Amino acid sequence: MTLGYPLAAKQMGNHFVMTDVSSDLVFRRGKEVGKAVYQNRALSKAGISERLFAFLFSGLVYPQIWEDPDVDMEAMQLGEAHRIVTIASGGCNILAYLTRSPARIDAVDLNAAHIALNRMKLEAVRRLPSQGDLFRFFGAADTSHNSQAYDRFIAPHLDPVSRHYWERRNWRGRRRIGVFDRNFYQTGLLGLFIAMGHRAGKFFGVNPARMMEARNIGEQRRFFNEELAPVFDKKLLKWATSRKASLFGLGIPPAQYDSLITSGDGTMASVLKARLEKLACDFPLENNYFAWQAFARRYPEPGEAALPAYLEKQNYDTIRGNIDRVAIHHANLIEFLAGKDAGTVDRFILLDAQDWMTDDQLNALWSEISRTASAGARVIFRTAAEPSLLPGRVSTSLLDQWDYHKEASREFSARDRSAIYGGFHLYEKRAA
């Protein structure tokens, strides 16, 4: 499907200039994602898989981020003076970081849909009348008047490209913003992947939503062991998950699939089983909103269980007061850092983006990170497999500028409630 943006806004600092290039954020957005993914010839089997992923990834992938920002903030020792560069993704992390009142957050993403989502989130925090309105918009499922709130409070303040994205109509004549009148978190590739997981469970006679009946961790583990775990031993499921395209809905490109499968017994079914076990069994449901999205397909109501930090009532005033400290950039991360002055970034959040990268791209990235990092700067990232992917791939001259906190990384990985990654990694810039 071709998205026809008649006007594209390019960010020049904190200003927008308009150009009549519909391909700039539509065709080009897939092209830019492709640059990050393509590692094989176009007509090879691997190349076709990469291009299919790039096509799918050019639309909305993550309606919410699937990394635990509470772990991020503790690992970063995030404070008020810090200048942050992060990958934007679904934007929940950015708003969570504002609870620590950092000096500035630059959020970067190649995906134009994620850019539109992040810019709308910022305006929603600024413009919606109350914390209750913000929760109804991003936290509650099936709130039929959210699109009206968008029209009245948010739309007049959005940049033209983001507004066009949310107001574009589908073949039924429905505006895209209408998904917030239903359940936004059941959309995007991730939402569809979770829905497919529920359908697969029911096909094998298990309703994953029954996990929410568990009253404690013991009952959570019993349900997993007796109901969910046996599904992963089914031959049909093993066959389906042996196809790399089966995990595109998690935002996992072919190269990351190859890394992910090394952490199991050689089958993707075993890896997925282990990751789902952690999500289902290692944290009480009342403390894990990721599990609520996976099993209940929604966030808890206020007071029912923990919510993302930006939806918790006690954080509202702080986040709203700090919202102007965030800038959203539709850009390649390496190119964005190349435009920064030396020593001007204190914290870097790379999510799992490095799993996509070639050795050349990793070295280019860490060259810019090392140049722009201040003394004592911290870098955090996640990997599909357990070990850090940097040793042996990034040059010694670059890595020698950094200390890897191995034991702390293991501890933070164990505490990451999202549970889908093999490893969490923390690096700190050495004193010159």
C-alpha angles and dihedrals in degrees: 000000000000117000111213110212105179090193129032122198117214117200114232104181104306094336133085127221121192124232129177097235113123090178093057095081099018114040089021094051090062089043092054092048087049091056088058094047110032113100101144140054114284097242097043119101091249091045093053090050091051092050092049089052092049090051092051093042092056089076129058110309108162118036084179130016116259099210123090109248092192089064090044094055094048094047091049093045082223115208143172099270097049124120111208135200114191141162106253105216109154093346100233089115094054093054091045091054089056089069086074092051099232118188095245142351122203108192117196130190138161093208112091092201090057089048090054091048093050094047090050091049091054092050091045090056090047099043113027108099100236148004089259090058091050091051093048090052100047105013110039125072122224101015100157099198100053092104088055090053088050092053094048104039111015111030098063090060100043123104112255097253095051091045091051090050094055095041098047112118127229127220089280092056093250119139117237091237087066090082087078089063088064123025113315092189092066089064133076124050092292093051091050091048092054090047090052089051090055091048091049091051092050090047087060093044100263128114106207090198089072087077086081090067090069113111098196143005091273091059091044090056093045092054091047095048096044102035114017105032096060090057090069091060092060113114093223093055092047090052094047095049091048086074113087092218089063090078099043087101089065089054091252112147122206095265091053091047088059090052094045095053092058090070094065138049093287097283126094090219090065092050093050091047092054093047093048090048090058092048092047101039114023100066133040112253091236089063100041120071090173089066089049090057092046098047108018094033091225144064120264120262115253108285093016096090141323118309133200108285094249091057096049111106095225092060098049101093093046094049093046091048091052100040094105090063090075126087122185118212128191095210149112109272096227092049091046092053090047087064093055124094119248117275096011102117124075103178132030124192112191100171106200096316094119091066086071096052136100120226090260091053092047092052092047090050096048091045089060093041091052091047097048097038119108122221108290093013117163130218123195129185142153132231134202091228121050104249126071110264095213104082110088093013105058116058119264091234089063099040091048087069091063139061117219113216097212102173094041089050091055091049094050091046090055091051096048103115094199086070098189099106128081095215144018115202134198125193126180127199113246121232111265 
